[in-house]
């Protein structure tokens, strides 16, 4: 996309606060004290994002007598769980098409498990009274180029004829009746496979639910070392030690305590912005009565949705990886990307000229080469991990939590027998090969977007090898 020439998109950013909108909330709960001295438990959970929170919660639901401790290096929901777009998707495989390509024999099972997982999230939100603006609105994929419209139509036919999907193809007039944008050629509406949430409030609600079941939570408690200790494990933290029979690692993009896993993910930075609330007239000018989450169909894609108070969250497009990149607050702001995104926003919705953005932020995504989570154990089965959600973990982390608990409890289940669960992605090579490969892939994806989606030899070779790069 190119910015509309008549607009100066950067003016919309003049008053934006450089912090995540979701976390800039007076209702944000105070952090709990850090762990000091020695603590003992049956299960230690490392990481206070969705992955760790769901693990701790489900562990107590399965066995209320299990003593569970969760530690978080910063504050609950501080990282990806408080910075994402709030798309809580049913897909466990980073979308149906990625799952179909990688696990065609399991895709029906994976889709059914994903739908069940989303139902269970909805049930937990209701059961624990979590006020996270949960709306099961579905998701609308939009075509912003004619070739994408053809792909969406063909995809809808395959989904309906082969897999019984109720996703609805929308032609140009039909998609414009849903959301008015001069850039839309067609759409595909999955009406039930995605919910919109306030992501920070979901994390804070899960924190409260965990505590209500007796989970002990320590914030500002970073685990620096994991080691075997007798029949269990010991975690070394800043001010103490945590002894546990079993350990679940939900640290995702942050350096894993099992060092051999670190090459499997890279921290890719994604950026988002939030507008001021739309007036009734502004909202009427774009429609959007069904409040679906929206994503366009390019390789470099945008995602956007309405908040509870009718702001528009607008994010995506740039997926940034710099040479030997680490997770650091210095990457949270990227003015060049925000200016680009603002231009794209007003090309998509020129009728909203004059609207201002109130917040800009970025965050790291735990990207792996197959785009969807992988799982495993270490230390002779006493430690389990789930990581590599590649930007689609709001819903899938709950499934990952169940996989980790199945493995730690020594249970063979339908989940643990999945090929997706039993296999791992190809790890990323060391630097400088890693950066060169990602840079080549980024450029090839940009060229494909400009060439009706046609993939060059480099992308075809990656496809054949089962590797890729995404956010």
N, C-alpha and C positions, 0 to 999 in steps of 0.2 A: 504494500500500500504506500501511496505517496500522500503527504498532507495536502489538504485543499488549499490552493494558493491564496484565496481571499481571507484566510484565517491566519492569525498569529497564535499558534497553539500554545506557545510558551507563556502567554499572558494568563492562561488558565491555571498556571502553576505558581503564580506569584505569591500566594498566601498559604501554600501547602505546608503542612507540618511534617517534618521528616521522621515520622514514627508510624508503626503499624496501626491502622485504624482500629482494629479489633482490640488491641491491647491498651489503647488510649481511652480507658473506660473507668469512671469513678467507682464502678462496682467490682473492679479487679480485687480479688481477695488478697489480704496480706500474706506474705510468705511465712511459712512455718519455720521454726528454728532448725539450725543445722544439727547433724548428728555429732555428738561428742563422746569420747570414751569408747567403750565396747558395747555392742549390741549383738544379740543372738536371735535367729529366726529360722523358720522352716524354709521360707522362700524369700530371696532378695530379688527385687526388681530394680534394674538400673535404667533410669530415664523416665522423666515425668511428662512425656508427650502422650499421644493417643496409644502408641504401642505399649508403653509401660502401664498406663492407667487401665487399659482394657485387661491386660494380663493380671494385674493385681485384683481388679474387680471380679473377673471370672474365676480366679483362683479361690477367692473367698466364697463365691456363689457355689462352686463345685464342692468345696469342703470348708464349712464355716469354722472348723476348729484349727485350720491351718494358720500358722502365725506368719504374716506377710509384712515385709518392710519394703517401702519404695524410697529410693533416693534420687534426687534431681540436682544437677550441678548448678543450675540457676534457679528459675521459678517455674512452677507448673504451667505448661502451655507457652513458654517463653519463645521457643524456637519455631519450627515449622507448624506445630499444632496451633499456634496463635497468629500465624502470618499467611495462611493459605486462603484460597478463594471461597472456601466453604462449600465445595462441591462434594457431597457424600455419595459416591457412586456405588452401585451394586457390583460393578465389575471387579474381579480379583486379578485380572490379567492386563491391566492398563488398556481396557477396551476390548470389545469382542474380536476385532480383526487381528490384533496382536495375539490374543489367545488362540484363535483359529489357526494362525500361521505356525505357532510353536507347539500346540498340544491339540491337534485336530481330533484325536481319539477321545479326549477328555472334555472337549469344549462344552458339551451339553451338561455334563456333571458340574463343571466349573461355573457355568452360568446359573444353574439351579442353586449351587452353594452360595453364590454371590447374592442372589435374590433373597435367600434365607438369611444370610448375614445382615443385609440391609433391614429386613423385617425385625431381626433381633436388636439391631441398633435402635430402631423406632420404638420397640417394646421397652428397652432399657430407659430411653428418654422419658417415656410415660411413667414407668415404674418408679423411677427415682425423682420424678418431678423436675427434670433438668430443663431450665428455661434457656434454650439456645436457638429460639426462632426457627424451629424445625418445620420445613415445608417440603412435602414430597411432590414437587412440581414436575419432575422429569428434566430431561436435558434436550436441547435443540441444537443439532449440528447444522450449520448454515454453509451454503456454497457461495463463495464470493468471486467465482470464475465459472464460465460455462462448463468446462470439463469436469469441475467438481460436482455440478448438478447431475451430470450423467453418471458419475460414480455413486452419488447418493441414491439415485433411482435404481441402479443395478444392485446396490447393496440392500436396499429395502426389499427388492424382489427376492433376493437370496435369503434374507432373514425370514421373510414370510413363508416362502415355499419350502425351505429346507429345515428351518429351525423353529417355526411356529411363533415367531416374534410378532408382537402387536405394535412395533414401531411404525409410525405413519410417515410416508413420503409427502412432502408439501411442494407443489409447483410454485412458480414465482408469485402468482396472485395469492395462493394459500399461505405462503410464508410471510408475505407482506401483511396479511390479515392478522398474523400473530404478532409480529414486530416489524415496524416500518423502518427500512433502511434502503437507500438506493443501491447499496452494494450487494444485496441478497438476490441470488438467482433461484434458489431452491432451499429446501430444508428437510431434515429427517428428525422427527420428534419421538424420542423414547419417553413415553409418558410416565412410566413407573420406575425406571431404573436409576433414578438419582434424586436425592433430597438436597435442599439448600439448608445450611445451618450457619449460625454465628460460631465460627470455629473456636474462638477463645472461650466463649461461654460454655461450649460443649466440654472443653478441657476442664474448666473450673467446676462444671457440674459433675464430671466423672471424679474429680478430686474429692468433692463432698460426698459422693456416693461411696467411694472407697473408704473414707473415714467413718462413714455410718456403719460399715460392716466390720470395722476394727482394724483396717490397714493403718500401719504407722507410717507417716510420710515425713521425710526430712528434706528440706530445700537448702539451696546453697551448700550442697554436699556432693562434691565431685569425687567419683571413684578414680583413683590413679593407678591401682594395681589389682589384679585378680590372680589368686593362687590357690592351689589345693591345700587343704588343711584337714588332716585326718580323713574321716568319711565324707567331709563336705568341702566347702570353699570359704575363703576369706577375702573380703574386699577392703582395701586400704583407702581411706578417705582423708580429707584435709585435717580433720581433728580427731579421727578415731579409726576403729575397725568394725566391720560388720561380718559376723560369722553366720553362715547359712548352709543348710543342707543342699539346697539347689539355688541356681541363679538364672534369671531370665534377663537377657540383654536387649533393651529397647532404645539403644543410642543412635541407631540409623546413620545419619550423615557424619556424626562425630567419630573420631578415631576409636575403633573397636578395641576393647580390652583383650580380645583374641587377635593377636597381631596378624596372623595369616589371612584374616578376612579383609584387611584394609585395602587390598588391591582390587576388590570386587566393586567398590563404589567410588565415585568422584563427586565432589561438591559442586553442583551447577547452580548458579545464582539466577533466580527468577524475580521479576519485579511487578509490582501492582500499584494502583492508585485508586483513591476513592473520591467521588464527587460530593459536592454539597447535595442536600436533599432536593429532589425535583419538585417543582410546583405541580399542581393538578393539571395545568395547561401544558407544561413540558412533558409530563407523563402521558397525557392524551395524545401528544404529537408523535409519540413512538409506539403507542399501544401497549403491548407486553402485559395484557390482562392476565395471562396464565403464569407469569412470573418464572418461566423456565430459566435454568442455567443455560448459557449459550456458549458454543465454541465454534470457531470457523474451521474450515477443512484443509487449510494449507499445512505444509510441514512446519513453518514458523507461524504458529497459530496464536490467536487471542482467545481468552476466556473472560466472560463477564456475566454479571448477575445483579439483581436488585437486592438491596439490604432491607431489613425490616422497616426502616423509615424512608424507603424509596430513594436511596442513593444508588449510584451505579459503581460497582467495583469493576475495574478494567485492568487486565493484566496479561502477561505472556509475551509472545513474539520473540524477544531476545532471550536466549538461554546461554548464559555467560560462563565460560571456563577460561581462566587465564593460566599461564604456565605455572605448574606446581602449586596450583591454587589450594589454599586452606580455608577453613571456616573462620571468618573474622568479621567483626562489626564494621570494618572499613569498607566492606563490599555492600553494605546494606543500602547505600544511596548511590545512584548512578544517573546524574542529570541528563546525559545524552540519551539514555533509554527512556526516561520519563518524557522528554521532549518529543521523541519519536512516537511513543504511545499516545501522547496527547494529539498529535497530528492524525494518527490512525483513528482515534476516537471521533474526531469531528468529521472525518471522511465517512465514517459509518453512520453517524447521527448529525448531519449538518443542521438539522432543525433545532439542535441544542446549543447553537452558537451563543457564547456568553456565559455558559455554565462554568463553574470553577471547581478545581480539585482542592480538597481539604487535607489530604494525607498522601504521602508517597513512602514506599518501603520496599525492601527486598529481603530475600532469605534463601538459604541453601537447601537444595533438593538432593536426596541421596540417590543419585542416578546410577543404575547398573546397565549392563550391555544388553539385557533382554527386556528392559523397561518395567518389569514386575518383580515382586518380592521373591526372595529365596530364603531358605531355612536350613537349620542344622543344629548339631550339638558339638560340644567340646568337653575336654576334661572327663572322658569316659561317661558321657551322658549326664553329667551333673550341671552342665551349663547349656542353655539353649539360646538361639538367636533368630531374629527375623529382621531383614533389612533389604534395601534396594527398591522401595516402593515407587520411586521415580515420579513423584508428584501426584500420585493417585492413592494416597494412603489414608485419607480421612475415613473411608469405610473399610478398606482392606486390612487395616491394622487390627481390627477386631478379629478377623479370621486368622491373622498371623499370631495373635495372642493365644487363640485356641490351639493352633499347631504347636507353639512352644510348650504349652501346658500338657498337651498330649505326649510330647516327647519326654518332658521331665517326669511325667507320671508313669512312663513306660507303657503307654497305651497304644495299641495298633488300631487306628481308626480309618474311616474312609478318607479323611483328610490326609493322614500321614502316608497313605498308599498312593496318593496322586504322583504322577511323574513330575508335575510342577514342583511338588514339595521335595521329591527325592533327588532332584537335579539342581545344578547351580549354573549361573551364567558364566560366560568366558570372562576372566578377569581382565582389567585394563593393563596395558603394558606400562613399564616405568617411564619416567620422563627421560629424555625429551620426546620419545616416541608417542607417549600418551597425548601430549599437547598437539603434536603434528597430526596425529590421526583424527582427533576431535576437530581441529581446524579444517582439515580437508573435508570432513563430513559436513560441517556447518556450511562451507562454501558450496558443496554439492547439493545440499538441501535447498539453499537459496536459488541455485540455478534451476533445480527441478520445479520450484514454485513459479519461476518465470517461464518455464517451458512446458506448461500444461501437465505438470506432475511427472514428466518422463525422467526416470532415474538413470544416471550414467553408470559406467562400468564400475566405478568405485563403490557406489551404493549397492549395485547388484552383487558385487563380491561380498560386501558386508551382510547383505540379506542371506546369501548362500551359507555364510559362516555362522549365521545366527547372532550377529552382533549389530549394534546400532547405537545411536545417540539421540536422546530426547530429554524433555523436561516435564 
